[in-house]
Amino acid sequence: MRTPFLASIALLTAVTAVVAGQARGPVHSAPAGGLARTPDGHPDLQGTYDLGTITPLERRPGTPLVLTDEEANKAEQQVAERSEKLNAPIAADRAAPPSGGDGSAGPYGNVGGYNNFWLDPGSRFTTVDGGKRASLIVDPPDGRVPALTESARARNASRVLRTTSDEAIKEDDPGFEGADAYDDPEQRPLGERCLIGFSSTSGPPILPTYFYNNLHQIVQTADTIVILTEMVHDARFVRMNAPHAPPAIRKWMGDSTGRWEGDTLVIDTTNFTDKTRFRGSSEALHTVERLTRVDARTLRYQFTIEDPSTWTRPWTAEYTWPATDDLMYEYACHEGNYAMGNILRGARLKEADEAKKTKRQ
């Protein structure tokens, strides 16, 4: 993952120059009487979009899908006030954290990490059809991910370490930590290894990170559509009007093929590897995404998840992608990921210290 040092270098670079090869995302003006279109007649989806939002994937039980203006404004104001407080300067004379952390769960024991300056979790609810949404999920109607099947519960319980999941993993999750969690770099999560962005930001399905690096850029031709993710560096290639690869060919982000249904781009993805188990899904995961241009500065993104061996029913979510004039810069993660060696080295030092304590006893 990008360290504060690397992030500061990226920030300074951003101030002085545009990274070679990156350009300001186009914002398209619809011609009179319709949407901007490409030479082949389809809606032009190209541009850079900011997916940052405070709308969660699921909503609290009993909460309606659409918030009232009063509810939304109050929650957004609370987020703004919290951000302002956390963005306040940090006291230079503050005490250092205790050696080894304060004992909090997780590998770092709360010795410190990113402060709020580096974070961009979103500040607004996503707005769909004029209403601010309390969840991304629209089906089931309760806004909750359906129950896992018996086979999925048994399958996931047998996995001591969910080390290759692209799902956001809590540091105190027993599936993330364990006796062997730091014995091998391949036992660390994909996001930590700088291979695929965490929180399913790479997709499919594409979800907000609720953390930082929210930008996605779409480049469109008649034969191929590319969705570039700012977080980590992932690029998905959607082959238009093409058959899926043979079942034996498995990909980290699945095999995506596209087609147009009227003015909506439909992306069908199968052939996932078990190294990217979205929320504990199986290799039978099937996603169908739909991208529709709402206006010159907004896309509507919908996705449906199907995996009968994991969930008791399919489920669907949606949110809007607002266009942005912000620039997308290189996420220099893997090439500078010195943290991985230090993580494993720290585990060996901890083991050595514990061995010495045991010997003294």
C-alpha positions in Angstrom: 0.0 0.0 0.0 1.1 3.6 -0.5 2.9 4.9 2.5 2.5 8.5 3.7 6.0 9.1 2.4 5.1 7.8 -1.0 1.8 9.7 -0.9 3.6 12.9 -0.1 5.9 12.4 -3.1 2.9 11.9 -5.3 1.2 15.0 -3.9 4.3 17.2 -4.6 4.6 15.8 -8.0 0.9 16.5 -8.7 1.5 20.1 -7.7 4.3 20.7 -10.2 3.5 18.6 -13.2 1.0 16.3 -14.9 2.3 12.7 -15.0 3.3 11.8 -18.5 0.5 10.0 -20.3 -2.3 11.2 -18.1 -4.7 13.9 -19.4 -7.6 15.8 -18.0 -10.7 13.6 -18.2 -13.0 14.9 -20.9 -16.4 16.3 -19.9 -18.8 15.9 -22.8 -21.4 18.4 -23.8 -24.5 16.7 -25.2 -25.5 18.0 -28.6 -28.8 19.6 -29.0 -31.5 17.0 -28.7 -29.5 14.1 -27.3 -26.4 12.6 -25.7 -22.8 12.9 -27.0 -22.1 9.9 -29.2 -19.0 8.2 -30.6 -18.5 7.8 -34.3 -20.1 4.3 -34.1 -23.3 5.9 -32.8 -23.2 4.8 -29.2 -23.3 7.1 -26.2 -19.9 8.5 -25.3 -19.1 7.3 -21.8 -15.5 8.5 -21.8 -14.3 10.7 -18.9 -12.9 10.6 -15.4 -15.4 10.0 -12.6 -15.2 10.5 -8.8 -16.8 7.5 -7.1 -16.4 8.9 -3.5 -19.6 8.7 -1.5 -20.8 8.1 2.0 -23.6 5.9 0.9 -22.8 2.4 2.2 -23.3 -0.8 0.3 -25.9 -2.0 2.8 -28.3 0.0 4.9 -29.5 -0.3 8.4 -32.5 -2.6 9.0 -35.8 -0.7 8.6 -34.2 2.3 6.8 -35.9 3.3 3.6 -33.9 3.4 0.3 -34.3 7.2 -0.2 -33.4 9.6 2.6 -35.3 12.7 3.3 -33.6 16.0 2.5 -33.4 16.7 6.3 -31.8 13.3 7.0 -29.3 13.6 4.2 -28.3 17.2 5.0 -27.9 16.4 8.7 -25.6 13.3 8.0 -23.6 15.2 5.4 -23.1 18.1 7.8 -21.9 15.7 10.5 -19.3 14.2 8.1 -18.1 17.7 7.2 -17.8 18.7 10.8 -15.9 15.5 11.6 -13.5 16.0 8.7 -12.9 19.6 9.7 -12.0 18.5 13.2 -9.7 15.7 12.0 -8.1 18.0 9.6 -6.9 20.3 12.4 -3.1 20.5 12.8 -1.6 17.8 15.0 0.3 19.0 18.1 4.0 18.8 17.4 4.7 18.1 21.0 2.3 15.2 21.4 3.6 12.1 23.1 4.7 9.1 21.0 2.6 6.0 21.1 3.8 3.3 23.5 6.4 0.8 22.3 4.6 -1.9 20.3 1.4 0.1 20.2 -1.4 0.5 22.7 -2.5 -3.2 22.5 -5.3 -2.6 19.9 -6.2 -5.5 17.7 -4.3 -5.9 14.5 -0.7 -6.1 13.5 0.3 -2.5 14.2 -1.3 -2.1 17.7 -2.4 1.5 16.9 1.1 2.9 16.6 -0.2 5.4 14.0 -0.9 5.5 10.3 -2.5 7.9 7.8 -3.9 11.0 9.3 -7.0 12.6 7.9 -5.0 14.8 5.4 -4.4 11.7 3.2 -7.9 10.4 3.2 -10.8 11.1 0.9 -13.7 8.8 1.9 -16.4 10.9 0.3 -18.7 13.6 1.7 -22.1 13.2 0.0 -24.7 10.5 -0.5 -25.1 9.3 -4.0 -28.1 10.8 -5.8 -30.1 8.6 -8.1 -33.3 9.8 -9.8 -33.2 12.9 -7.7 -33.1 11.1 -4.3 -30.2 10.6 -1.9 -29.7 6.9 -1.3 -29.2 5.2 2.1 -27.6 2.2 0.4 -26.2 1.1 -2.9 -28.2 -2.1 -2.8 -31.7 -1.8 -4.2 -32.6 -5.5 -4.4 -33.4 -7.2 -2.1 -35.7 -4.4 -1.0 -34.4 -4.3 2.5 -31.0 -3.2 1.2 -29.1 -6.1 2.7 -26.8 -8.6 1.0 -28.7 -11.9 0.9 -27.9 -14.7 3.3 -25.1 -17.1 2.5 -25.9 -20.6 1.4 -25.0 -23.5 3.7 -22.2 -24.6 1.2 -20.8 -21.0 1.2 -20.7 -20.9 5.1 -18.9 -24.2 5.1 -16.5 -23.2 2.4 -15.6 -19.9 4.0 -15.3 -21.4 7.4 -12.6 -23.7 6.1 -10.5 -20.8 5.0 -8.3 -20.0 7.9 -6.8 -17.0 6.1 -8.7 -14.9 3.5 -5.3 -13.7 2.2 -6.2 -13.2 -1.4 -9.6 -11.5 -1.1 -10.0 -8.1 -2.7 -12.6 -7.3 0.0 -11.8 -4.7 2.6 -10.6 -6.7 5.6 -10.7 -5.4 9.2 -7.5 -5.6 11.0 -9.1 -7.5 13.9 -10.8 -10.0 11.6 -9.7 -13.5 12.7 -9.6 -14.5 9.1 -7.0 -11.8 8.4 -4.8 -12.5 11.5 -3.5 -15.8 12.6 -0.5 -17.8 13.6 0.8 -18.0 10.0 -0.5 -14.6 8.7 3.0 -13.2 8.4 5.0 -16.3 7.2 4.7 -15.7 3.5 4.0 -12.6 1.4 1.5 -14.6 -0.6 -0.6 -14.9 2.6 -1.1 -11.2 2.7 -4.2 -9.6 1.0 -4.0 -8.6 -2.6 -4.4 -4.9 -1.8 -1.6 -5.0 0.8 0.6 -6.7 -1.9 -0.3 -3.9 -4.3 -1.8 -6.3 -6.8 -5.5 -5.3 -6.9 -7.2 -2.4 -5.2 -9.0 -3.2 -2.0 -12.7 -2.8 -1.3 -13.5 -4.2 -4.8 -12.7 -0.8 -6.3 -11.2 -2.6 -9.3 -14.4 -4.7 -9.7 -16.3 -6.3 -10.8 -18.5 -5.1 -9.2 -16.9 -1.7 -8.8 -17.5 -0.3 -5.3 -16.4 2.9 -3.7 -13.3 2.6 -1.5 -14.6 4.7 1.3 -11.0 5.6 1.9 -9.1 7.4 -0.9 -8.2 7.3 -4.6 -11.8 7.4 -5.8 -11.2 8.1 -9.5 -12.0 5.9 -12.5 -11.4 6.7 -16.1 -13.2 5.2 -19.1 -11.6 5.0 -22.5 -13.9 3.8 -25.3 -13.5 2.4 -28.8 -15.9 0.4 -30.9 -14.1 -2.9 -30.0 -12.8 -2.3 -26.5 -13.7 -0.3 -23.5 -11.1 0.2 -20.7 -12.0 1.1 -17.1 -8.9 2.4 -15.4 -8.9 2.5 -11.6 -6.8 5.0 -9.7 -6.4 2.8 -6.6 -3.3 0.6 -7.2 -3.3 0.8 -11.0 -5.9 -1.7 -12.3 -7.2 -1.6 -15.8 -10.2 -3.7 -16.9 -10.5 -4.5 -20.6 -14.0 -5.1 -21.8 -14.1 -6.9 -25.2 -17.2 -5.8 -27.1 -19.5 -8.4 -28.8 -17.1 -11.2 -28.0 -17.5 -14.6 -26.5 -16.1 -15.4 -23.0 -12.8 -17.1 -22.7 -12.9 -20.9 -22.2 -13.8 -21.9 -18.6 -10.2 -23.1 -17.9 -8.9 -19.5 -18.3 -9.4 -17.7 -15.0 -8.5 -14.0 -14.4 -8.1 -11.9 -11.3 -10.9 -9.5 -12.4 -12.8 -12.1 -14.4 -13.3 -12.1 -18.1 -15.4 -9.1 -19.2 -17.4 -8.9 -22.4 -19.6 -6.1 -23.4 -22.7 -5.3 -25.6 -25.0 -2.4 -26.1 -28.7 -2.6 -25.1 -30.0 0.6 -26.6 -28.0 3.3 -24.9 -26.8 1.2 -22.0 -23.5 -0.6 -21.9 -23.9 -4.1 -20.5 -20.7 -5.8 -19.2 -21.0 -9.5 -18.5 -18.1 -11.0 -16.4 -17.4 -14.6 -15.6 -14.2 -16.8 -15.3 -13.1 -15.4 -11.9 -10.1 -17.0 -10.1 -10.5 -18.0 -6.5 -7.8 -15.5 -5.6 -10.4 -12.7 -5.9 -13.4 -14.0 -3.8 -15.8 -11.1 -3.7 -17.4 -11.2 -0.3 -16.6 -15.0 -0.1 -18.0 -15.8 -3.6 -17.0 -18.9 -5.5 -15.4 -19.3 -8.9 -19.0 -19.4 -10.3 -19.5 -15.7 -9.6 -21.3 -13.9 -12.4 -21.6 -10.2 -12.5 -23.7 -8.1 -14.9 -22.9 -4.3 -14.9 -24.8 -1.6 -16.7 -23.5 1.9 -17.4 -25.8 4.5 -18.7 -25.1 8.2 -19.4 -27.7 10.3 -17.5 -26.4 13.6 -18.6 -23.1 15.3 -19.8 -21.6 14.9 -16.3 -23.2 11.8 -14.8 -23.2 8.0 -15.4 -25.5 5.6 -13.7 -23.8 2.4 -12.7 -25.8 -0.7 -11.8 -24.6 -4.2 -11.1 -26.3 -7.6 -10.4 -24.5 -10.4 -8.6 -25.3 -14.1 -9.2 -23.6 -17.0 -7.5 -26.1 -19.7 -6.4 -23.4 -21.5 -4.5 -22.7 -18.4 -2.3 -26.0 -16.4 -1.9 -29.5 -17.6 -1.6 -30.6 -15.2 -4.4 -29.2 -12.7 -6.8 -28.8 -9.1 -5.6 -28.5 -5.7 -7.3 -27.0 -2.3 -6.4 -26.6 1.1 -8.2 -25.1 4.5 -7.7 -24.1 7.5 -9.8 -20.6 8.3 -11.2 -20.2 12.1 -11.3 -17.7 13.4 -13.8 -14.7 15.3 -12.4 -12.0 17.6 -13.8 -9.5 16.2 -11.3 -6.4 14.5 -12.7 -5.5 10.9 -12.1 -2.0 10.3 -11.1 0.2 7.2 -10.8 -0.4 5.1 -7.8 3.2 4.1 -7.1 2.5 1.1 -4.9 4.1 -2.1 -6.0 7.4 -0.7 -7.1 7.9 1.1 -3.9 6.3 -1.3 -1.5 9.1 -1.6 1.0 6.5 -2.2 3.7 6.0 -5.8 2.7 9.6 -6.8 3.6 9.3 -4.8 6.8 6.0 -6.5 7.7 7.6 -9.9 7.4 10.8 -8.8 9.1 8.8 -7.3 12.0 7.0 -10.6 12.5 10.4 -12.5 12.7 11.6 -10.0 15.3 8.4 -10.4 17.3 8.8 -14.2 17.2 12.4 -13.9 18.3 11.4 -11.6 21.3 8.7 -14.1 22.3 11.2 -17.0 22.1 13.6 -15.1 24.4 10.8 -14.5 26.9 9.9 -18.1 26.9 13.5 -19.2 27.4 13.9 -16.9 30.4 10.8 -18.4 32.0 
